[in-house]
Amino acid sequence: MLAQMFDMGTYGVYIWSAYGFSVAVLLFNVYRVIRRYKKVIKNETAS
Amino acid sequence: MIKFLKQFFHKCVSPKWVHGAIEKLLTPIGYAALLLLSTAFALDLWWAPTDYQQGDAYRIMFVHVPAAFMSLFIYVTLAVSALVYWVWHIKLANVVVKASAPIGAWLTLLALVSGALWGKPMWGTFWIWDARLTSELLLLFLYLGLIILRRSIEDPEQGSKVVAVLALLGAVDLPIIHYSVYWWNTLHQRSTLLNASGPTLDSKMLYPLLGTLLGFLVYYVFIILLEIRSELWVRRNVSTDV
């Protein structure tokens, strides 16, 4: 059943690549903005 | 209603008020985005039925369509903010322009990549130079152009004005993207959601799609609030009259 889920009727590679890339983009952007905020706060406390 | 809007925009001019509002909204909106997206993705992958023509490959639609919609929506937000900044010189509007460009670029890239991954099994090709795909690629270049242009101009004030002008000019691409499937013979299918006669999707596919779209929307709001918060701190460093 797990194999069926990942296979997605032979389209698994495309589907999981698309969803994987989506999750990566969404997470990366959250990481990017939080990292920037921490850098700004660090500069603020340093000055 | 007009009085309320006037008061709201008055408050938006005050960075202190905006910062306070953001601090209160950030956590609930972040959790809302996480809940919406994770639920929506689960429904997209396992609850929505298999399509009789495309099989399971159509499930890429649940990522591709919201990403494409957001790429246009974010640009509209960016262009309107650019206009507000250009005409009324409200600094917060410029912050929205600056913050929207990177996330808009990423979601446009997501739309193009997910579209390519859908196109390969369905059309037999990752890419084709048809009107919809080409105009969407142009949108990505516009977003990148806005980011690069702002960074390349030393004077931030001057840079903001030039970026605002480019953002407004680039808005011409938006109706081209939307109507390209009607104006030209394209491989890309016509709209299934924004139809005069209503959506042409079955409800079991429509609701997960709308859920994912809502998730992306809330996610964008979360990102923008985070970016505005950072920018307000930067401007506090740069100038005392913020």
HADDOCK unambig.tbl for C-alpha pairs under 7 A between the chains (distance, minus, plus):
assign (segid A and resid 8 and name CA) (segid B and resid 56 and name CA) 5.78 0.50 0.50
assign (segid A and resid 9 and name CA) (segid B and resid 55 and name CA) 7.00 0.50 0.50
assign (segid A and resid 9 and name CA) (segid B and resid 56 and name CA) 6.33 0.50 0.50
assign (segid A and resid 11 and name CA) (segid B and resid 56 and name CA) 6.72 0.50 0.50
assign (segid A and resid 11 and name CA) (segid B and resid 57 and name CA) 5.67 0.50 0.50
assign (segid A and resid 14 and name CA) (segid B and resid 117 and name CA) 5.43 0.50 0.50
assign (segid A and resid 14 and name CA) (segid B and resid 118 and name CA) 6.92 0.50 0.50
assign (segid A and resid 15 and name CA) (segid B and resid 57 and name CA) 6.40 0.50 0.50
assign (segid A and resid 15 and name CA) (segid B and resid 59 and name CA) 6.94 0.50 0.50
assign (segid A and resid 15 and name CA) (segid B and resid 60 and name CA) 5.83 0.50 0.50
assign (segid A and resid 18 and name CA) (segid B and resid 60 and name CA) 6.53 0.50 0.50
assign (segid A and resid 18 and name CA) (segid B and resid 114 and name CA) 5.22 0.50 0.50
assign (segid A and resid 18 and name CA) (segid B and resid 117 and name CA) 6.58 0.50 0.50
assign (segid A and resid 22 and name CA) (segid B and resid 110 and name CA) 6.55 0.50 0.50
assign (segid A and resid 25 and name CA) (segid B and resid 106 and name CA) 6.95 0.50 0.50
assign (segid A and resid 30 and name CA) (segid B and resid 223 and name CA) 6.70 0.50 0.50
assign (segid A and resid 33 and name CA) (segid B and resid 226 and name CA) 6.47 0.50 0.50
assign (segid A and resid 33 and name CA) (segid B and resid 227 and name CA) 6.13 0.50 0.50
assign (segid A and resid 37 and name CA) (segid B and resid 230 and name CA) 4.98 0.50 0.50
assign (segid A and resid 40 and name CA) (segid B and resid 230 and name CA) 6.75 0.50 0.50
assign (segid A and resid 40 and name CA) (segid B and resid 233 and name CA) 6.86 0.50 0.50
assign (segid A and resid 40 and name CA) (segid B and resid 234 and name CA) 6.50 0.50 0.50
assign (segid A and resid 44 and name CA) (segid B and resid 237 and name CA) 6.92 0.50 0.50
